[in-house]
């Protein structure tokens, strides 16, 4: 892709960010974002034949939930969404949520508009560190694969879950689904400050310190995640 196309793509993603900010304002909506994330977790994990396998969740180091990723395209395309990231400690308990943004552009034959709920399952600490340290690109900084689904993957003894990141999506539009390959994940510092009431906590503070004060909805999120992972010790 030449530089002129890259510049147009970057402009398209910026324009999409502006449009989604106007259509779906986020101020003061951290609690609602987590409530929606809990709903998405229930929907995508509990699908009997297409849900996220429990065996994969047991191996998860981190999980990102991005409800309503907005994608629009007319040859050039872009997508944008906001969500949460959590990690699991060695004792099996889940962290407070850290708010994130996902954005990306694409080029090729494509047309339409969609909103999709996305879950990313991270297998190791390295990818999480990449996100907390700055801009992180899916597929470039870590390998990503469409996640296996349902009982078939659950019962397969030879399925080794070897990818670094697995993605799941549930689409609500013209596109068959949303691909996050090539999209970047960034920390949403404003949303974190709004939710925790201060800018003093770094992303790692939020994810690794157990006793940071947080609204009650954070405890509900942890309880839901624990119910799906049985809070087993992560190694």
FENFEN-V490189 format. One record per helix or strand of 2 or more residues. SS is the DSSP state (alpha for helix, beta for strand). FROM is the first residue (numbers start at 1). TO is the last residue. If there is no record, write none. Layout:
BEGIN
SS_FROM_TO ; SS_FROM_TO
END
This chain:
BEGIN
alpha_3_23 ; alpha_30_45 ; alpha_54_58 ; beta_62_88 ; beta_98_122 ; alpha_125_133 ; beta_136_138 ; beta_144_146 ; alpha_150_155 ; beta_165_171 ; beta_184_187 ; alpha_189_196 ; alpha_203_208 ; alpha_216_229
END
